[in-house]
């Protein structure tokens, strides 16, 4: 979870024009909000102790798009989260794209594949 938190903060710092990232708790979970984006949340749940997740607004196109672009690399929980195993390292490059898309969602939501490059590493 700490590595995921660091990746959210690091990615937010690199988003041009992002002046404020609000870090708060929603439902007891670390959450991140921007005026230009969609809320990100992260949590570990006792019912799935070997996993933790990064949650996205389920009414957005975020997870649907991430599944289409990163379906071979990332695992998903329905249309609301990307799920990670405790014993595996984070797919950081792919997650940077996902986090950036969430933080800027209001600006990119009408772009094909949310403006992500077709050729990703």
C-alpha positions in Angstrom: 0.0 0.0 0.0 2.9 2.4 0.8 4.3 1.8 -2.7 0.9 2.6 -4.2 0.6 5.7 -2.1 4.0 6.9 -3.3 3.1 6.2 -6.9 -0.1 8.3 -6.6 1.9 11.2 -5.0 4.8 11.0 -7.5 2.4 10.8 -10.5 0.3 13.8 -9.2 3.5 15.9 -8.9 4.3 15.3 -12.6 0.8 16.2 -13.9 1.2 19.6 -15.6 -1.2 22.2 -14.2 -2.3 20.1 -11.3 -2.0 22.6 -8.4 -3.7 20.7 -5.6 -4.1 17.0 -4.7 -6.4 16.7 -1.7 -5.5 13.6 0.5 -8.4 12.6 2.7 -10.3 9.6 4.1 -13.5 8.4 2.5 -15.1 5.4 4.2 -11.9 5.1 6.2 -9.8 4.6 3.1 -7.0 6.9 1.8 -8.6 9.0 -1.0 -7.2 11.5 -3.5 -9.2 14.3 -5.2 -8.5 17.0 -7.7 -10.8 19.5 -9.3 -9.8 18.2 -12.8 -10.2 14.5 -11.9 -12.1 11.7 -10.5 -11.6 10.4 -6.9 -9.0 7.6 -6.3 -9.1 5.4 -3.2 -7.0 2.6 -2.0 -7.6 -0.1 0.6 -6.8 -3.6 1.9 -9.8 -5.7 2.9 -9.8 -8.4 5.6 -12.0 -10.7 3.4 -9.2 -10.7 0.7 -6.1 -10.6 2.9 -3.6 -11.3 0.1 -4.8 -8.4 -2.1 -5.2 -4.7 -2.0 -6.8 -2.4 -4.5 -6.9 1.1 -6.1 -10.5 2.2 -6.6 -11.9 4.4 -9.3 -15.3 6.0 -9.7 -17.4 3.2 -11.1 -19.6 5.5 -13.2 -16.6 6.7 -15.2 -15.0 5.1 -18.2 -11.7 4.6 -16.4 -11.7 0.9 -15.5 -13.3 -0.1 -18.8 -10.6 1.8 -20.7 -7.8 0.4 -18.4 -9.1 -3.1 -19.0 -8.9 -2.6 -22.8 -5.4 -1.1 -22.7 -3.8 -3.0 -19.8 -5.9 -6.2 -19.6 -2.9 -8.4 -20.0 -1.0 -6.6 -17.2 -3.5 -5.5 -14.6 -6.2 -7.3 -12.7 -9.6 -5.7 -12.1 -12.5 -5.9 -9.7 -15.6 -5.3 -11.8 -15.7 -1.7 -13.2 -14.4 -0.1 -10.0 -10.8 -1.2 -9.1 -7.5 -2.5 -10.1 -6.4 -5.3 -7.7 -2.9 -6.2 -6.7 -1.4 -9.2 -4.9 0.8 -8.5 -1.8 3.6 -10.8 -3.0 3.9 -9.2 -6.5 5.5 -5.9 -7.4 3.4 -3.1 -8.8 3.2 -2.6 -12.6 4.3 1.0 -12.1 4.4 2.2 -15.7 0.9 1.1 -16.4 -0.4 2.4 -13.1 1.1 5.8 -13.8 -1.1 6.1 -16.9 -4.1 5.0 -14.9 -3.5 7.4 -12.0 -2.8 10.3 -14.4 -6.1 9.5 -16.3 -8.0 9.5 -13.0 -6.4 12.8 -11.8 -7.3 14.5 -15.1 -10.5 12.7 -16.0 -12.7 15.8 -16.4 -10.3 16.9 -19.2 -9.8 13.6 -21.0 -13.1 11.8 -20.5 -14.3 12.4 -24.1 -11.0 11.4 -25.8 -10.6 7.9 -27.4 -9.0 5.6 -24.9 -8.9 8.6 -22.6 -6.0 10.0 -24.6 -3.6 7.3 -23.7 -0.9 6.5 -26.2 -1.6 3.5 -28.4 1.8 2.1 -27.9 2.5 1.7 -24.2 5.6 0.1 -22.7 
